[in-house]
Amino acid sequence: MTLRIATFNAENLFRRPVVFGIQDAGKRDEVLDAFRRLVEILEQDAYSEHDKEDIITILLAHSVDVSQEISTQTILVNEPKGMARLLKGEGRNIQVRAEVTGRTTWVGWAELVRGDLTLDALRNTAKVIAEVNADILLTVEVEDRLTLHRFNQQVLHGQLGAPAYPFNLLIDGNDIRGIDVGLLSRHPITSVRSHIFDTKNGREIFSRDCPEFEIDVGGKPLWLLGNHFKSKRGGGGADKRKLQGERVAQIYRDALGRSDRVVVAGDLNDTPDSEALGFLLGAGLQDAMTHGSYQGPPGTHGKCTADEKIDYVMFSPELFGKVTKVRVETRGIAESAVTFDTVHGPQDQASDHASLFADLEL
């Protein structure tokens, strides 16, 4: 039987944090850095007066809670009604309530404001998935399982008329922005193992998760380890990815004890010569794009140059020996030399990632 396995960073299916739509990279990073700083402060056991000043400064610059002319409207403090609250006042006059002295003295959280994606973007995302036509598709940056299910039924099948996938699964991960790793499959998903609680030196290893999906393919188990490593945006990215690569290599070796059919796939946010990828390649995994059948650009993101190779499908030796064809689908990217005729720019592109897929003869 022929089996097609793919990965695709869809950059959300229906709604996406509006900060990611800011085209100026400096301004986008400024918001993300402010958000990380706000979350860090809010999680502290005790707030100093300086912390409270920083909270207000960040919210005045970036929160929808203040007037539009002074706010980028990208960050929201969610305070459930009727609960102990963080803030008092309105607009420019917001203050941290005197009763709030630390994390346990109020109820709520910070989140990135989301905006709806356009219908054209939804359709182009579905078009990539339909064109790839994978039997097993790892979906990166999707909101939650029900969203994945609705996209599968209402957009992929309902809008495009492509066959819906009978199986889908997703476990919410560690990313407070709600970008998770899920799976669409034409073969039964028989079990899943999550690694959201894996830590080293008291620190969470995975920015999202490394779910291990067990899939019944022709009566035999195939294990797919889905990943979305730490972005290069923000500090500590390389160290975090190194930690993630080391842990995934361990999980892969453990999975080999259960089956010789193991796949590691996803957006690893780094190039093959990086330390993070070195752990995976050193464990014996083989990158699909190094297969002799591969035809296409050297990268998977943006203009798909060699330094933009960040998406991977990697196989255990048993599976790599059965690979017959490897390709990337780049037509959903606005920067691609050839695009779908429905892609006119970043506003309606499917994603700035290509979908990478490989065919195996099992």
FENGI-V178870 format. One record per run of one state. SS is the DSSP state (helix for helix, strand for strand, loop for the rest). FROM is the first residue (numbers start at 1). TO is the last residue. If there is no record, write none. Layout:
SS,FROM,TO + SS,FROM,TO
This chain:
loop,1,1 + strand,2,9 + loop,10,14 + strand,15,17 + helix,18,21 + loop,22,24 + helix,25,42 + loop,43,48 + helix,49,62 + strand,63,63 + loop,64,67 + helix,68,70 + loop,71,74 + strand,75,78 + loop,79,86 + strand,87,88 + loop,89,90 + helix,91,93 + loop,94,94 + strand,95,96 + loop,97,102 + helix,103,105 + loop,106,108 + strand,109,112 + loop,113,113 + strand,114,116 + loop,117,118 + helix,119,132 + loop,133,135 + strand,136,142 + loop,143,144 + helix,145,157 + loop,158,166 + strand,167,170 + loop,171,179 + strand,180,185 + loop,186,188 + strand,189,193 + loop,194,198 + strand,199,200 + loop,201,202 + strand,203,204 + loop,205,211 + strand,212,217 + loop,218,219 + strand,220,228 + loop,229,236 + helix,237,256 + loop,257,261 + strand,262,267 + loop,268,274 + helix,275,282 + loop,283,285 + strand,286,287 + helix,288,290 + loop,291,300 + strand,301,301 + loop,302,305 + helix,306,308 + loop,309,310 + strand,311,315 + loop,316,316 + helix,317,320 + loop,321,322 + strand,323,329 + loop,330,352 + strand,353,353 + loop,354,354 + strand,355,361 + loop,362,362
